[in-house]
Amino acid sequence: MRDNLNQVDSYTIVKSYLVEKLLKEVNLMIKEGWVPQGGLVIDDINHYQAMVKIAPNNLAGDKNENENA
């Protein structure tokens, strides 16, 4: 199986001053196929959540590689 990093299609960081706004944005992105990566980060002002989108063709490629082994 490939390393998860090889399957990442897109990466972004969601940032918000209000945790409620961050939760709303993260939940919306999850419905759009994004996946939280790591934990929540909080500094003196903002909350941050890294998000990744997995490339569907890479997941299919893993299956084909296993079949050829």
C-alpha positions, 0 to 999 in steps of 0.5 A: 500500500502506498504512503498516505502522502502519495494519495493527497490531491489537495491540502489546505488550512482552514483558519478562523477566530471563532471556533464555531465558524471553524467547525462550520467550515470544516464540516462543510468541507468534510461533506465535500470530500475533504478530510481533517489532517492532524489536530486542531491548532490554536494560537493567541488569536486563531484556530487552525485545521489542516484539511486534505483531499485524497485523489480517487485515482490514486486509491484505485491505483493501489488496488491495481498494484495489489492485483499485479503482485 
